Amino acid sequence: MRELTKVFSKTPAVSPKQALDGFNMLVSAYQEYGIVREQHQTERTRIQANKEIELARLHHQAELLESYLKKEFKQQNETIDKMFERLDRGIEENNPQLIALAMQNIENIVKSSPLKEALQIVSDISDPNVKSIQF
């Protein structure tokens, strides 16, 4: 406490007008701080709301893409299984035409990847002008 008294005893005398001006500056700075704090809180709230919207949109997009890929790979796997069954039958029956047809179909299936179409779906998902996606 003595040290504080020493500090204040060394400061020059302040007129009442200077004290009032200093106090008014403090009040003004505090009011400005309140305004800025409220603006920042509003901005944080807006950012959080946008974050939630974007996360929900991304989650929906991921579900849609997952559904598409599961469906496409399931269909592709079923088709490949059928082609291998035909290939096995062609081998068992010694049928070169059936073997060639099964091999050609397997090759065509392998060449066409669901991932190519998935790129288009991802693009469509991100396009606000696309109203529906069929697969």
Secondary structure as GFF3:
##gff-version 3
##sequence-region A 1 135
A	DSSP	alpha_helix	2	10	.	.	.	ID=ss1
A	DSSP	alpha_helix	16	92	.	.	.	ID=ss2
A	DSSP	alpha_helix	96	111	.	.	.	ID=ss3
A	DSSP	alpha_helix	114	126	.	.	.	ID=ss4
###
